[in-house]
């Protein structure tokens, strides 16, 4: 598309109610004009995890206000938009329905095109918004619901190289924190406790590490953590710190080894392309994991790109940007598009 476009992005796939206005310039550059996120951590903290019914209800209550704030901060009305993008999956179906239905209603009322965005594509394309990354590149997505390596070849063109066969990494952190009586969300709590711990005290397993496939498995590690904690009952603060440090060390080694293998595969498939390694998802904020990934990328001669933390966790800007990229290619959707709790990236359509 040979003109600038303004896109409203709506995100409600889990426990963030978010909306943003994003500008895509004619030359392909992007700009976040506004980005409003309302976290639901307080609503779910008492349960140690996200309760789908509560999440959907909170989206219903707050989404209209969040959208209005995003439009007001951007200084634009619905009539000034070029299209409306909304997450259509994957995610908690109740929340996805709230955002997608709202997007459809706004698009119908304003007679603007609708772009139904895959939440994972939002993560996959964020580095193009922040850093102008060119295709192809390798992405590691590590979040509460997903842990996977994806070859990003173009808008709508993705190849999954590896995934988790059980728990996602963020989910594993949350469950570890809950098991040890730490707060929610669990990732930051485990990372904080690990700083004072001895990572060598507990010999926790590294599942699948000797296999060549690029898949993850964290369920067995979580079980081993529970058994280690039960063996030292009553658990002291020092025990908790050592358990967290040992758990984080195991996770970090697994992610590091798998990332090295994925970069080796990228180099084999694209020998003439300088590798770019994008890390997305909330777990990307973990400093220990980030440090190992930086070392792995440097050894492989790859450029490591980790978007700012606010753009790694769920947000409306990533949905607006993915919508803008798709809109620029003429990829819009009808009002009959369905919400999907599961929607693998490699099922997306793109332009050949």
N, C-alpha and C positions, 0 to 999 in steps of 0.2 A: 504494500500500500504506500503510495507516494505522498502521504500527508500525515500530520500529527493526529493522534487519536487519544481520547480520554476514556478510560474504562473504570467502572465501579466494580470492585471485587468484594464478594461476600463469602465468609468462611465460618462454618458451624459444624465441622465434622466430628469434633470431640468436645472439649470443655473450654474452648475460647470462643467467645462471640466477637466476631471481627468484621470490619469493613474498611475499605481503603479506596482512594482514587489514584490511579496510576496513569501517567502519560507515556505513550510510546511515540518517539519522534520518527519522522519519515526515514531517517538514516538507520533506524534500528536501535538507537539508544533509548534508555528508559529513565524515568524519574518518578519518585514517590511524591505525590502531591499531598496526600494525607494518609494516615494509617492509625486506626483506632482499634484497640484490643481490650476487651473486658475479660479478665481471667475469672474462672470459677473455682479457684483453689479453695477458697474459704468454704464454699458449699460442700465440697467433697472431702475436706481434710479429716473430718470425724470418721469417715469410712475407710480411709487409707487407700483410696482409689476412686476412679470416676464411676458414678452411678448413672447409667444411661438415662433413666427417667428424669432425674433431677437436672441433668445437663440439657435435655430437650426442653424442659419447662423453662429453664433460665434463658435459653435462646429465644423462646416465644416472648418472654417478658421484656428482654433488653434489646433485641435486634433492631427494632425500628429506631430506637434512640441512638444506637451505635451508627447506623447508616446515616441518620440526619447529622450527627456530629462529623462524620467523614465528609459529607457533602459541604457542610458549613465551613469546615476548616479548609477545604479545597476552594471555597468560593465559587461553587458551581451548583446549578440545579439539574434535575433529571434531564431537562430539555437540552442541556449543554453537553451531555454525554454522547459517546458514539455507540456504546454497547454496555451491557450488564453481564458480568461474569459471576457465577456462583458455583461453589463446590457441589458436585453431584455424586461424590463418592471417591474412594472408599471411606468408611467411617461408621460411627454409630448411626443407625438408620433414622432414628427419631430426630437427631440433630441435623442430619443431612437433609431430611425432608423439610425442616423449618427454613433453612437457608435457601434451598432450591426453589421451594414454593414462593418464598418472598421475592427471589430473583425473577421468577416467571411473572409474578403479579406486577412488579415494577416495570419489567420489559413490555408487558401488554399495555399497561396504563400509559407509558411514555412512547410506545411504538418504536422501541429500540430493539436491536438484535439481542438475542440471548446466547451466551456461550456457557455451556455446561463443562466445568473444569474437573479433571481428575486431580484430587488432592496431591497425589504423588508427583504429578507433572508440575504442580506449583513449586514443590521442593526442587525438582530437577532443573527448572529453568531460572530459579532465583539468581544463580551466579551470572546469568546473562544480564539480569537487571543491575546487579551490583558491580560486576567486573567486566561486562561485555565479552564474556567467554565465547569463543567460536566452536562450532561442532567439528569433529566429535570430541567428547571427553568422558572420563570415567567418574561416576558418582557413587559415593557410599552414603546411604540414607540410614541413619540410626536414630530412632525415635521411640516413643512409647508403644507404638503399634507396628513398627516396621524396622527390619534390619536387612538390608540387601545391597548388593552391588549391581549397578545398572550402567550399561553402555548407552550414552545419550548421543544419538546420531543426528537428530533433528527434531523439530516440533512434531510430536505424534509418532516418532520413530525411536523405539527403545527396545533394548534387549537385556533381559535380566540374566545376570551371570551367577548369582548366588543369593540365597535368602536364609532366613531362620527356619528350622524344621519344627520349632516349638515356640518358646517365648521370644519376643522382641527384646532388644537390649534394654531399652527404657523400662519395659515391663519387669525385666529381671532386677533392675536396680530398685524399682518400687517395691517388689516383693521381698527383696533382701532387707530393705529398710523396715518394712512392716514386721518381718520376722524378728528383727533385732530391737523392735520397739522405738524406732526412730520416727521422725515426722514425715509428712507428705508435702510436696512430691519427694520421692525417695532419692533420686539421683544426687541432688545437691547435698542431702543429708549424709549419704554414704561417702561422698567425696570429702566433705568436711571432717567426718570422723576419721577417715583414712589418713589424714595428714598427721595425726598423732599416733598412728599404728605401726606395727612391725609386720611388713608384708611377707616375711619369711616364716612367721610362726606357724601358720596353718597351711598344710600342703593340699591345696584345692586342685581339682582336675581341670584340664583344658580340653573339653569335649571336641571331637572331630579334628583336632589339631594336626594329626598325622595323615589325614586324608587330603587328597589333592583338590577335591571339589571346593568351591568357594562358598559353601554353606556354613551357617552358624547353628549352634545348639547351646542353650543356656539353662535348660530345665535341670539337667544333671548337676550343673554347678550350683544351682540354687538348693538342690537337695543336699549336696555335700556341705554347703554352708550351714544348713539346718542341723545336720548331724554333728558338725564341729561345735556348734553353739550348745547343743544338748550335752555334749561331752564335758563341758566346763561349767555347767550349771552349779551354783548361781552365777550368772554372767555379770562381770564387773564392767566398769567403764573402759578399763584397759583391754579387757577381752573384746568388747565391742569394737574398739579402735583397731585392734589387731585383725579381727574378723573382716572388717570393712577394708582394711589395707590389703589383706590377702585376696579378698574377692575382687577388688579393683585391679590388683596386679594380674590376676588370672584373665579378667576381661580384657585388659590392655594388651596382654601378650597375644590373645586370640585375635583381636582386631588388627594388631600390627602385622602378624603373620599372614592373615588373610588379605590384607591390603597390599602387602608386598607381592603375593601371588597374583592378585588382580592386576597390578601395575605391570607385572611381567607378561601377562596375557595381552594387555593393551599394547605393549611394546612389540609383541610378536605380530599382532593384527594390524598395527599402524607403525611400521618401522620408520617411516619418513615423517611422522607427526610427533612433535614435542609433546609428551604427555601432560595433560592437565587433570588434576585429581580434585574433585569437588566433594566436600563433606557437608551434609545437610541433616537437619533434625535436631531436636532438643539436646540429645546426648553429645552433640558436637561441642557443647559448651564445657564439657568435662576437661579440665586442664591436663590431667594425666594422659587421657586418650589423645588429646590434641597434640601433646608433646611427642608421643610415639609416632603419630601420623606425620608430623613434621619431619622426624628423622627418616621415616620410611620414604617419604616423598623426595627428600634431599638425596638419599642414597640412589633412588631410581632416576634422578635427574628430572623429576616431575615438578610442576608448579602446583602448590597446594593452595586451594581457595576454600576458606570457611567464611560464609557470610556473617555479618554481625549477629549476635545472639538473638536480637529481637526479630530477625528474619529467618532464623533457624527453627524457632518454635512456630506454631501455627499462627498465621496472620492473614489479613485480607490483601495485603500488597502482593504476596506471591500468587494469590488467586487472580487478582486483577492483572498482573503481568502475564501469567499464563494465558488468560483470556485475551489480552492484547496481542500476544504472539499468534494465537490461533485466529483471531479476528483479522489480523494483517494478511493471513493466508486464505481468507474467505471461509474459514471453518466456524460456522455458527450452527445453532441447534433449534429444533422446533419445540413447541410447548409440550409435546408428548414425551420428551426425554425423561427417563425414569431415574430416580435415586437408586444408588447401588451400594450396599454395604461392603461388597467386595468388587474390586475393579483393577485387575493387574495392568500395569503400565503397558505391557506389550500387546494389550488388546485395543489400544488407542488407534484412531485413524489420523493420518496426516496427509500431506501433499507429496506425491512422488517426485 
